Amino acid sequence: MKNQFVSLKPGALLAPVPAVMVSCALPGEKPNIVTVAWTGTVNSDPPMCSVSLRTSRYSHDIIRDSGEFIINLCGEENLRATDFCGVKSGREIDKFAACQLTAVPVEGFAAPAIGECPLYLACKVTSVQELGSHNLFLGEIKQVGVSKALIGEDGGIDFGKAKLVAYNHGVYYQLGKALGFFGYSVAAPDVLERRMAKLK
């Protein structure tokens, strides 16, 4: 096969990535929100996530000193707030107030979750890795909150209702139609038909 690729200089070209709002707070102080695209799952047992922040960001020191952060997944309805919290600094404004967002207490955390977001993952920092332009915060997920509106009759989470948003190099996208499910390539025809019908 003929080589179709053009060689570019090394860069963080991985995409799409989730667009999330990370809430943080020091005990007794006003909470802050920072929009993060560089976040991800890193371990399943124990469940762990990471967020990567520039050291200059206001939230960086809050997360470092508090030892916690809350990843709030963002849907289409949260997109304007998601963008705003990525371009404005908490040093100058109260982002919860500016975006009319609700700070929801999370047991065992100084940081609140964002009430308008469909899901949240509350994490305790286990380590900080200095990488260069960014520091990587590893966190163990201690609590997961899911909007009641997303819970289906079977007790499962209907992620389609969340209208989750992805970020692709400067542009936001709403996730579209389901194309398959884990293991669909080897599923029996009746299982494939039934599961795909449920995803529509």
C-alpha positions as CSV (number, residue, x, y, z in Angstrom):
1,M,0.0,0.0,0.0
2,K,1.3,3.4,-0.9
3,N,2.2,5.7,2.0
4,Q,-0.5,8.3,2.3
5,F,0.9,10.1,5.3
6,V,2.6,13.5,5.6
7,S,5.2,13.8,8.4
8,L,4.6,16.7,10.9
9,K,6.5,17.8,13.9
10,P,5.6,16.1,17.1
11,G,2.5,17.5,18.8
12,A,-0.5,16.5,21.0
13,L,-2.7,15.5,18.0
14,L,-4.8,12.9,19.9
15,A,-8.4,13.7,19.3
16,P,-11.3,13.9,20.0
17,V,-11.0,14.2,23.8
18,P,-13.7,15.0,26.4
19,A,-14.5,18.6,27.2
20,V,-14.9,18.6,31.0
21,M,-15.2,21.2,33.7
22,V,-13.0,20.5,36.7
23,S,-14.2,22.0,40.0
24,C,-11.8,22.5,42.9
25,A,-11.7,24.4,46.2
26,L,-9.6,24.9,49.3
27,P,-11.6,24.3,52.5
28,G,-13.5,27.5,53.5
29,E,-12.7,29.3,50.2
30,K,-14.8,29.9,47.1
31,P,-14.7,27.1,44.6
32,N,-13.3,27.4,41.1
33,I,-13.9,25.8,37.7
34,V,-11.3,25.1,35.0
35,T,-12.1,23.6,31.6
36,V,-9.8,20.7,30.8
37,A,-9.5,18.7,27.6
38,W,-6.5,16.8,28.7
39,T,-8.2,14.3,31.0
40,G,-8.7,10.5,30.9
41,T,-9.2,7.2,32.5
42,V,-5.9,5.6,33.6
43,N,-6.8,2.6,35.8
44,S,-9.8,0.4,36.6
45,D,-8.9,-1.2,40.0
46,P,-8.8,1.1,41.8
47,P,-10.7,3.4,39.4
48,M,-8.5,6.4,38.6
49,C,-8.5,9.4,36.3
50,S,-6.0,12.1,35.4
51,V,-6.1,15.8,34.6
52,S,-3.2,17.7,33.2
53,L,-2.8,21.5,33.9
54,R,-0.4,24.2,33.2
55,T,1.3,25.4,36.4
56,S,0.2,28.9,35.6
57,R,-3.5,28.0,35.9
58,Y,-5.3,29.3,38.9
59,S,-6.7,25.9,39.6
60,H,-3.3,24.2,39.5
61,D,-2.3,25.3,43.0
62,I,-5.8,24.7,44.4
63,I,-5.8,21.1,43.3
64,R,-2.2,20.6,44.4
65,D,-2.9,22.1,47.9
66,S,-6.3,20.5,48.4
67,G,-5.4,17.1,47.1
68,E,-8.7,16.7,45.2
69,F,-10.6,17.6,42.1
70,I,-14.0,16.8,40.6
71,I,-14.4,16.0,36.9
72,N,-17.8,17.2,35.7
73,L,-18.8,15.8,32.3
74,C,-20.3,18.4,30.0
75,G,-23.3,18.1,27.7
76,E,-24.6,20.4,25.0
77,E,-26.6,22.4,27.5
78,N,-23.3,23.2,29.4
79,L,-21.3,24.1,26.4
80,R,-21.3,27.9,26.8
81,A,-20.2,27.6,30.5
82,T,-17.6,25.0,29.5
83,D,-16.0,27.4,27.0
84,F,-16.3,30.4,29.3
85,C,-14.6,28.6,32.2
86,G,-11.7,27.8,29.8
87,V,-11.0,31.3,28.7
88,K,-11.7,33.2,32.0
89,S,-9.6,33.0,35.1
90,G,-10.9,32.3,38.6
91,R,-8.3,34.9,39.9
92,E,-10.6,37.6,38.6
93,I,-14.2,36.2,38.8
94,D,-16.4,33.7,40.5
95,K,-17.2,31.3,37.6
96,F,-20.1,29.6,39.4
97,A,-21.8,33.0,39.7
98,A,-20.8,34.2,36.3
99,C,-22.2,31.1,34.6
100,Q,-25.2,30.7,37.0
101,L,-24.0,27.2,37.9
102,T,-25.0,25.4,41.1
103,A,-22.3,24.3,43.5
104,V,-23.5,20.9,44.8
105,P,-21.8,19.6,48.0
106,V,-20.0,16.3,47.7
107,E,-19.5,14.3,50.9
108,G,-15.8,14.2,51.9
109,F,-14.8,16.9,49.5
110,A,-14.2,20.7,49.8
111,A,-14.9,21.0,46.1
112,P,-18.5,20.9,44.9
113,A,-19.8,19.2,41.8
114,I,-21.6,21.3,39.2
115,G,-25.4,20.7,39.4
116,E,-26.1,21.4,35.8
117,C,-23.7,18.7,34.5
118,P,-25.0,15.3,33.8
119,L,-22.3,13.3,35.6
120,Y,-19.3,13.9,37.9
121,L,-16.3,11.9,39.2
122,A,-14.9,13.0,42.5
123,C,-11.2,12.2,42.8
124,K,-8.5,12.4,45.5
125,V,-5.0,13.1,44.2
126,T,-2.6,10.2,44.6
127,S,0.4,11.7,42.8
128,V,1.6,14.7,40.8
129,Q,4.0,14.3,37.9
130,E,5.9,17.2,36.5
131,L,5.9,16.8,32.7
132,G,7.2,20.1,31.4
133,S,4.5,22.6,30.2
134,H,1.9,20.7,32.3
135,N,1.7,18.8,35.6
136,L,-0.3,15.6,35.6
137,F,-2.6,15.0,38.6
138,L,-3.5,11.3,39.1
139,G,-6.6,10.9,41.2
140,E,-8.5,7.9,42.6
141,I,-12.2,8.1,41.9
142,K,-13.9,8.1,45.3
143,Q,-17.5,8.9,44.2
144,V,-19.5,9.1,41.0
145,G,-22.7,11.2,40.7
146,V,-25.2,10.7,37.8
147,S,-28.2,12.8,37.1
148,K,-31.4,11.0,37.9
149,A,-32.7,12.0,34.4
150,L,-30.0,9.6,32.9
151,I,-31.1,6.5,34.8
152,G,-33.1,4.2,32.6
153,E,-35.8,1.7,33.6
154,D,-33.2,-1.1,33.7
155,G,-31.1,0.9,36.2
156,G,-28.4,1.6,33.6
157,I,-27.1,5.0,32.5
158,D,-28.5,6.3,29.2
159,F,-25.5,8.3,27.9
160,G,-27.4,9.4,24.9
161,K,-29.6,11.7,27.1
162,A,-26.4,13.3,28.4
163,K,-25.6,14.8,25.0
164,L,-21.9,14.7,25.9
165,V,-19.4,17.0,24.2
166,A,-16.0,16.3,22.7
167,Y,-13.2,18.7,21.9
168,N,-11.3,18.4,18.6
169,H,-8.4,20.9,18.3
170,G,-10.3,24.1,19.0
171,V,-13.8,22.9,18.0
172,Y,-16.5,21.4,20.2
173,Y,-18.7,18.5,18.9
174,Q,-21.7,16.8,20.3
175,L,-21.2,13.0,20.2
176,G,-23.4,11.5,17.4
177,K,-25.1,8.2,16.7
178,A,-23.8,5.0,18.1
179,L,-21.9,2.9,15.6
180,G,-21.2,-0.2,17.7
181,F,-20.6,-1.5,21.2
182,F,-17.6,-3.3,22.8
183,G,-17.4,-6.7,21.3
184,Y,-19.9,-6.0,18.4
185,S,-17.4,-7.4,15.8
186,V,-17.7,-10.9,17.3
187,A,-21.3,-10.8,18.6
188,A,-23.9,-13.3,17.5
189,P,-26.3,-11.9,14.9
190,D,-29.3,-11.8,17.2
191,V,-27.3,-10.1,20.0
192,L,-25.9,-7.6,17.5
193,E,-29.4,-6.7,16.2
194,R,-30.9,-6.4,19.7
195,R,-28.1,-4.3,21.2
196,M,-27.9,-2.0,18.1
197,A,-31.6,-1.5,18.2
198,K,-31.3,-0.4,21.9
199,L,-28.6,2.1,21.0
200,K,-30.7,3.9,18.4
